[in-house]
Amino acid sequence: MIPPLHIAGLPIDPPLLAAPMVGYSNFAFRSLVRRLGGAGLLLTEMLSARGLHAMAARGSDDPDRLWGVAGEPRPLGIQIWDNDPGTLAAVAARLVERFAPSLIDLNFGCPARDVAEKAQSGAYLLRRPDRVGELVARVAAACRGVPVTAKIRLGPSAHFITATDVAQAVEEAGGAAVTVHGRTTDQMFRGRADWEQIARIRPHLRRIPLIGNGDVKTAADVAGAFARYGVDGVMIGRAALGRPWLFREAAAALRGEPIPPEPTLPEQRTLLLEHYRLLVEQHGERYAAVQFRRQACRYAQGRPGARSFRAQISRVGTQRELAAVVDRHFAPQEGA
């Protein structure tokens, strides 16, 4: 039995977190994960603090990525990024006031060119532990008791590992937890996540929990991460996109219970259509169909006929068309 994770007094039970993934961790996905169970904490998609600040100055409506947040069950975290302390602090304070999130998470791990290179934010800041500390301190002071956490990577490259220094800077600045993705910036999402490097950070943290992330694909992977690497929590990302029930499987493994059976094909079909219905609720039918195409492909990944499914789903434009494609590929096999 793995005990709950506590982030500055906020209980995360089970100690499993759903990663913030741009283009995927939207209201619809979070709703399905929450319904299936097993995730102790969900996070929004990553948001640009500079973009939010500009929208507020213009009096614009909240961005699409915050749709549904106000009324969602908690715990729920909002993730933001920037490299300017004043901007981050002002935006974080506004988010706390308007949405009352369970925590604010700062992204220091995004390797995307627009974020890390052009904006010198996200994973770029791994080369500046002092700057990370300054950013965390300003945001923590602005959030009036709402925990501030950070998500980082191992460092800029295999020859420049800075995660321990960055994690210590987060802790010393008043951060409440640190999540470490086990790849470097230059790896992007290639290669394997290095959990040995994640584990080396643990002895250097005195107060805050360490959450590991990267290449966690099965319930056994999750249980093994706790057993072998001494982390306090595990964040699950891409593996859950096509298997949002992975959290409940992992939670059962942590409790020492039998792993629940994978949903049947009819049940998966129902999940797919519900996922799309939630997107329609937010965006309307046409735009939802476009947005759902890549998400739907995740459900078919590794299944017979996945290539055909991807080709067909990429052309759908209405709920009826989508349902027809899903019916063809998620129907029980004869004799099954």
PAFI-861302 format. One record per residue: residue in three letters; x, y, z of N, C-alpha, C, O in turn. Coordinates in steps of 0.05 Angstrom, whole numbers, plus 5000, padded with zeros to 4 digits. Layout:
BEGIN
ALAXYZXYZXYZXYZ...
REM end
This chain:
BEGIN
MET501749765000500050005000501850255000503450285018ILE501550424980503050674978501450894991499050934984PRO502551045009501051255023500451485005501751524984PRO498451655012497851884996500252074995501952075012LEU500252234974502252454971500952704983498652754979HIS502652854997501653115008503353334996505753334999ILE502053524984503353764973502454004990500354114986ALA504154085008503554305026500854265040499354455042GLY500354025049497853965063495653875045493553785055LEU495953905018493853814999494253514994496253434983PRO492353345002492653054998492052974969490053054958ILE493952824958493652714931493452404935495552274939ASP491052304933490552024939488751904918486451974916PRO489851704903492551594903494651794893493951994881PRO497151734898499351924890500051914861502351884853LEU497951934844498251914815497152174803494952264809LEU498752294785498052554774497752524743499352374731ALA495752654732495352654703496852894692496253124699ALA498752844674500553054664499053264648497053214635PRO500153514650499053724632500153694604502653714600MET498553634584499453584557497953764538495453754535VAL499453934524498154134506496653984484497753804471GLY494254064479492553944459491053704468489453594453TYR491653604492490353364501489053394529486753294533SER490353524548489353534575487153744578487253914596ASN485153724561482953914562480753814580480953614593PHE478553974581476353904598475253624592474553474611ALA474953554567473853294559475553074570474552884582PHE478153084565479952874575479952854605479852634616ARG480153084618480153084647477552964658477652814678SER475353014645472752914654472752604652471752474671LEU473752494630473852204627475652074648474951874660VAL478052194652479952084671478652084699478951894714ARG477352304706476152324732473952114735473651994757ARG472352074714470151884716471251594719470051434734LEU473351534705474451264706475851214733476050984742GLY476951414745478051394772481051334771482151244751GLY482351374794485051294798487051524797489351494807ALA486351754787488151984786487652154811485452244816GLY489852204826489552364850489552664844488352824860LEU490752744822490953034815490953054785492552914772LEU489353234774489353294746490353584742490053754759LEU491553634719492553904712491553984685490953824668THR491254244682490454364656492754334636494954264642GLU492054404611494154444591495854674600494954854614MET498354674590500254894596499155154584498255164561LEU499355374599498455634590500655844591502255844610SER500856004571502756224570501856444589499756564585ALA503456504609502856724627502756994612501157164618ARG504657024593504657274578502157304561501057524559GLY501257084550498757094534496357154552494657314544LEU496257034575494057094594494057384603491957504605HIS496457484608496757764616495757954595494358154601ALA496457894570495558064548492558054544491258254538MET491457814547488557784544487057944566485058074561ALA488157934590486858074612486958374608485058524614ALA489258464597489558754591487558854570486659084571ARG486958674551485058744530482158704539480258784525GLY481758584562479058514571477858284556475358264555SER479558114545478557884529477457664548477957664572ASP475957484536474957254551477257074558479457094547ASP476756894577478756694584479456514560477756464544PRO481956424559482656254536481255984537480355894558ASP481155854514479855604512480955394532479355224542ARG483455404538484655204556483655224584484155044600LEU482355444591481155464618478155404618476855434639TRP477155314596474255244594473655024614474954814613GLY471655064630470754854649472154854675471154724694VAL474354994677475954974702474455074726474654954748ALA472955284723471555404747469755214761469555214785GLY468355044745466454864757467354574761465854414771GLU469854514755470854244757471354164786471954334803PRO470953904792471753814819474753854824476353864805ARG475453884849478153904857479053634870477353484879PRO481653574871483853754864484353784835484053594819LEU485154024827485754094799487854314800487554514813GLY490054274784492154474783492154614756491254504736ILE493154864755493455014731496455054726497855144743GLN497354984701500155014695500655254677499255294657ILE502655414684503355654668506355664664507855524677TRP507155834644509955864639510656154631508956294619ASP513056234637514256484627516956504641517656334657ASN518456714634521056754647521257014662523357094672ASP518957154663518957414677517557384704515157314705PRO518857444726517657404752515157564757513157464768GLY515157814748512757984752510357884737508157884747THR510757804712508557704696507457444708505057414711LEU509257254714508357004726506857054752504756934756ALA507857224769506657274795503857404792501957324805ALA503657594774501057734770498957544758496657544767VAL499757384739497957194727497156974747494756904748ALA499056874762498456664781496456774802494556634809ALA496857014811495057134831492257164820490257114834ARG492057244795489457274782488057004779485656974783LEU489556794771488456534768487356424795485256304796VAL488956474816488056384843485456524851483656404862GLU485356784846482956934853480556854837478356824849ARG480856804811478556744794477656454794475256394792PHE479656274797478955994793479355814818478555584818ALA480755924838481255764862482355484856481155294866PRO484555464841485655204836486855084861487455224880SER487354824860488554694883491554764885492654774907LEU492754814862495554904861496155034835494655014815ILE498355184834499455304810502055154804503855144821ASP502255054779504654904771506255074751505055184732LEU508855104755510555254737512055064719513354884728ASN511955124693513254944674516155034668516655254658PHE518054864675520854904669521854654654524254594655GLY520054524639520854284626520054264596520954084583CYS518454454586517654444559519954484540521254694542PRO520554294522522854324504522154444477523854474459ALA519554504472518654604446520154854439520755024456ARG520754884413522455114405521255384412522655564421ASP518655414407517355674413517655754442517755994448VAL517655554460517755614488520655624498521455824510ALA522255414492524955394503526955564489528755674502GLU526755594463528755754448527856044443529156224452LYS525556074430524656344424523956504448524756744450ALA522556384467521656534491523556504514523156634535GLN525656334511527556284533526156224559526756334581SER524156044557522555964581522555654581524055534567GLY520755544597520655254598523355124604524655204623ALA524154934587526554784592529054954589531154874599TYR528855174576531255354574532255434602534655464606LEU530455474620531155564647532555354664533455424686LEU532755114654534254904669537254984672538554884690ARG538155154654540955244656541255474676543555574680ARG539055564688539055784707537555724733535355824737PRO538655544750537255484775536655734791534555744805ASP538355934791537856174806535356314796533756414812ARG535056324769532656454758530156294765528056414770VAL530356024764528055864772527255924800524855954806GLY529155944818528556014846527256284848525356314864GLU528156474833526856744834523956734824522256854837LEU523456584803520756554792518956424812516656514817VAL519856204824518256054844517656224868515356234878ALA519656374878519256544901517156754896515456804914ARG517256884873515357104867512556994865510657114875VAL512256764852509656654848508556544875506156594881ALA510156414891509256314917508356544934506356514949ALA509756764934508856994950506257114940504757224956ALA505757094914503357214903500857034906498557124902CYS501256774912498956584911497556554938495756394940ARG498356704958496856714983496156444994493856385001GLY498156264997497756015010497055784991497055555000VAL496355844966495855624947498555514939500355664931PRO498955244941501555134935502555194906500955204888VAL505155234904506355274878508355054874510155004890THR508154914852509854684845511254744819510754934805ALA513154564812514654604788515054334774515354124786LYS514954344747515554114730518054174714518254374701ILE520053994716522654034704523453784688522153584688ARG525753814675527153584663529853544676530553684695LEU531353344666533953284679535953504675537753544691GLY535753644653537653854647537753904617536253774602PRO539454094608539554154579540453914562539453884539SER542353754572543353534556544553324575544753364599ALA545353094564546652884580549152974593550052864613HIS550453174581552953284592552553524610554453634620PHE550053594613549453834629546853774645544753884638ILE547153614666544853534683544653724706546553754722THR542453864708542154074729539754024747539154194764ALA538453794744535853754758536153774789534353884801THR538353674800538553694829538753984838537454064857ASP540354144824540554434831537954574827537154744843VAL536554514805533954644800531954564821530454724831ALA531854304828529954214848530454334875528654414890GLN533054364882533654494908532854794907531954904927ALA533254924884532455204881529355224885528455414897VAL527855044874524955044877524255014907522555174917GLU525554834921524954794949525655034965524155124982GLU528055144961528955374977527355624972527155794989ALA526055634949524455874942521655854952520056044948GLY520955634965518155604975516355434958513955424963GLY517555294938515955104923514954874940516254804960ALA512654764932511454554949511954274939511454084953ALA512854244914513453974902514854024876514654234864VAL516353814867517653834841517153564827517553354837THR516353594801516053364784518353364764518853564751VAL519653134761521953114743521352914721520852684725HIS521353014696521252844672524052744667525952894666GLY524252484663526952354662528352374635529852184628ARG527952584620529452634596530752914597529953084613THR532652964580533953224578532453384557530853284542THR533053644556531753814536532353724508530553714491ASP534853654502535553594474534453314466534353254442GLN533553154485532252904478529452944467528352774453MET528253164474525353204468523852964481523752944505PHE522552794464521252554474522452304462521152094462ARG524952324453526352094442527851944465528252054487GLY528651704459530251544478528551464502526051464501ARG529851384523528551284547528851484570530851614573ALA526751504586526851664610528751534630528651284634ASP530451684643532551584661531551614690531951834702TRP530351404700529351424728531551404749531151494772GLU533851304742536151304760536951594766537551664789GLN536951764746537552044750535452174767536052344784ILE532952104762530752214779531252144808531052314826ALA531951894813532351794841534651934855534551964879ARG536652024840538952154852538252424864539752534880ILE535952534857535052794868533952764896534252954912ARG532752534902531352494927532952574952531952714970PRO535552484955537052554980537552854983538352935005HIS537253004962537853294963535453464970535653704972LEU533053344973530753484981530053425010529853195018ARG529753635026529253605054526253605062525453475081ARG524753745046521953805055519853735034517653645042ILE520353775009518253744989518353474975520453344974PRO516053384966515953124952517153134924517153334911LEU518052894915519252854889517252684873516552464881ILE516452784850514652644832516052564806517352744794GLY516052314798517352224774515552204751513152154754ASN516652244727515052244702516752154679519152214677GLY515451994661516851914637516751614632517751464649ASP515651524609515651244601514151064621514950834625VAL512151174634510551004652508150914636506251074631LYS508150664628506150564608504250364619502150314607THR504850234641503150034653502950064683504450214695ALA501049924694500749924724503349814737504149904758ALA504549614724507049504735509349714734510949724753ASP509349884713511350094712511050284736512950374748VAL508550354742507950534764508850414790510250544806ALA508050174795508750044820511850014823512950054844GLY513149954800516049934800517450194806519550204819ALA516250414796517450674801517550744831519550844841PHE515350684845515250724874517250544888518550624907ALA517350294880518950094894521950134890523450094908ARG522750214865525550224859526850494861529250514866TYR525250704858526550964855525851164878526851394877GLY524251084897523851244921522251504916522551694932VAL520751514894519151764889516751764908515851564918ASP515652004911513352044928510752034912508551994922GLY510952084886508752074868509652014840512052034833VAL507751934823508351874795506352034777503952034782MET507452164757505852304738505652144712507752054702ILE503252104702502851944678501952134655500152294659GLY503352114632502752284610501652144586499352054586ARG503352114565502352024539501151744539499351694523ALA502051574557500951304558497951294564496551104557ALA496951504577494151514585492351634563489951624566LEU493551734542491851874522490051674508487751744502GLY490951434502489351234490488251034509486650854503ARG489151054534488250874555487751034581489251004601PRO485651204581485251364605484551204630484451304652TRP483950944626483450764649486050674662485950524681LEU488350754651490950674663491150764692492450624708PHE490050994698490251094726488850904746489950844767ARG486550794739485150614757486650354759486650224781GLU487950264737489550024739491950064757492549894774ALA493250294754495550354771494750384801496250294818ALA492550514805491650554833491050284846491750244870ALA489950094831489449824842492049694849492349564869ALA494049724831496649594836497949714861499149564877LEU497649974866498850094890497450004915498649994937ARG494849924913493449824936493849524940492849414960GLY495249394922495749114924493248954915492948714923GLU491549074899489048934890489448834862491248914848PRO487748654853487848564825487348794806485748974811ILE488748784783488448994763485648964750485048744741PRO484049174749481449154735481849074706483849154694PRO479948934695480148864666479949114649478649314656GLU481349104626481149324607478349344597477049134593PRO477349584591474649614580474349444555476149424538THR471949324552471349174527471249374504471149614507LEU471249264479471049434456468549604456468649844450PRO466149494463463749664465464149894486463250114482GLU465449824508465950034529467850244519467550484524GLN469950154504471750354492470350524472470850764470ARG468550404456467050564437465450774452465351004443THR464150704474462550894489464351114500463551354499LEU466751054509468651254519469451444496469451694500LEU470051344473470751514450468451704444468951944440LEU466151604442463851774435463251984457462452204451GLU463551904482463152094504465352304503464752544508HIS467752224498469952424495469252634474469652874478TYR468252534451467552714430465152894438465153134432ARG463252774451460852924460461653164478460553384476LEU463553114495464553324513465953544498465653784505LEU467353474477468653674460466553834445466854074441VAL464453704435462253844422460954044440460354264432GLU460653964465459454144485461054404487459954624491GLN463654384485465354614487465654764461465655014461HIS466054624439466954754414464854754392465154914373GLY462754604394460954564371461954334354464254244356GLU460154224337460653974324463053974305464753804306ARG463154174288465254174267468054204279469854044272TYR468454394296471054434308471854204326474154124327ALA469954094340470453864357471453624341473253484350ALA470253584318471153364301474053394292475553204292VAL474853634285477553684277479453644301481553514298GLN478753744324480453724348480653434357482753354368PHE478553284353478553014364480152814347480652594357ARG480852884323482052684305484552564317484852314318ARG486352724327488852604337488452464363489852274370GLN486552564379485952424404484852154399485551954412ALA482952134380481751874374483851674364483651434370CYS485851764349487951584340489451454362490451234359ARG489551594385490951474408489551224418490851034427TYR486951224417485450994426485950754409485850524419ALA486550794384486950574365489850484364490350274351GLN491650624376494450564375495050274384494150194405GLY496450124367497149854373495049654367495449414372ARG492749744357490549554351490549474322491549634305PRO489549244315489349164287487549374272485549464282GLY488449454248486949644233487349934241485850104233ALA489449984257489850264267490450454245489450684245ARG491850374224492550544202489950624187489550864180SER488250434182485750484169483950674186482750854175PHE483950624211482350794230483351084228481751264226ARG486051114229487151394228486351524202485651764202ALA486551384180485851494154482951584153482251794142GLN481151424164478351484163477551704183475951874176ILE478651694207477851884227478852164219477752364228SER480952184203482052444196480252594176480652824171ARG478152454166476352584147473652644158471952764145VAL473152564183470452604194469952904201471753054208GLY467452984198466753254204464253284220463553514229THR462853064226460453074242460452844262461952654259GLN458652864281458352644301457452384288458352174295ARG455652404268454752164254457052024240457251784241GLU458652184226460952064212462951934231463951724226LEU463452074253465251964273464251704285465751514287ALA461651704292460451464303460651224284461050994293ALA460351274258460451064239463250944237463550694236VAL465351104238468051004237468650854263469850644262VAL467850964286468350834311466950564312468050364322ASP464450554302462950304302464450084286464449854294ARG465550164264466949964247469449854261470049614257HIS470850014276473349924287473249844316475149714326PHE471149904330470949834358468549654363467349654384ALA467849494343465749294345467049034354469248964346PRO465648874371466748614380467248434356465648434337GLN469448284357470048094335468247854337467447774359GLU467547754314465747514314467147284328469547224324GLY465547154345466646924360468047004385468946834401ALA468347274390469747364415467747344438468547414461
REM end
